[in-house]
């Protein structure tokens, strides 16, 4: 029986681990299970391995002896992008592949935080769930300080919690800037009229944003937020494949695992918030996350697999933080939420099968 190929486009780091059986944040056995269940073969390759105009590619495919071998195979018509490609050349190549009929979903997966915020503000029902967010500038900083007691300043395009600065009001005239340096937390006090040099430098950088800080709920006195995996499924609809908490390291204000944060199931986090009902909170987060995904999907072509960072207040009110268009998914693994971790791998490939079937119907209709 013929099994079509579905492509998994990866970066060099993951690609180098395929043969060794260690692929960092990707779990290939889950992809293979999806393939067996849906009668297709996953294949793994880099962007440089696939070229417009060529009918074949060289990719890793699981062989009969359960080893991954490089094989020359027909170019897959459906590809899930799991890499990060930033150059104009990469954009041009992806566009050329799509022009010849290749369906490459999540084709571009790094979006400016300010751009995402502006897309979400277009839907009025979401506006009350969005922290006020502006491009960094001295004028904007003054304006935001007049409105909010706590602010977060961070790169508009960035990840892993790097270069995130907190600014907090201490009294009527006094503030403090808080940032991480060499794994230690640094605090500098300042008055309204005299900002520290670091603050002046960072708010003068237009590649940063200034954001109202969400009053996050806490677990064991540390703030936490939620990573919500939202993906298109086997019928082409958005679904939540998992919700997991990220708890900041003690004394820290960022929840990223790369900055010492830890993963916890939502059920564990809510033990510190007994006034909140797990089922009610889960339903609220799921509905809210799907509404965000639908709104972004209307404006961003080929979007199908995202990880949303959602904060909740002590009262359980959800607030959007940011969108990750290449969710590394390991937050679920680290929280030993194996069913959810598995679902985050299998669901996008179920969507790939949906696209393949629709594509085939379309071609048959043209004949």
TAWO-V802213 format. One record per helix or strand. SS is the DSSP state (a for helix, b for strand). FROM is the first residue (numbers start at 1). TO is the last residue. Records with the same first field share a line. If there is no record, write none. Layout:
SS->FROM-TO / FROM-TO
This chain:
b->4-9 / 40-45 / 56-62 / 68-74 / 78-81 / 103-105 / 130-130 / 133-135 / 150-155 / 165-169 / 174-181 / 184-191 / 194-194 / 208-212 / 218-219 / 222-232 / 238-247 / 262-265 / 305-312 / 318-324
a->12-18 / 28-38 / 47-49 / 88-99 / 113-121 / 124-129 / 138-147 / 197-203 / 257-259 / 266-272 / 278-299 / 330-334 / 338-366
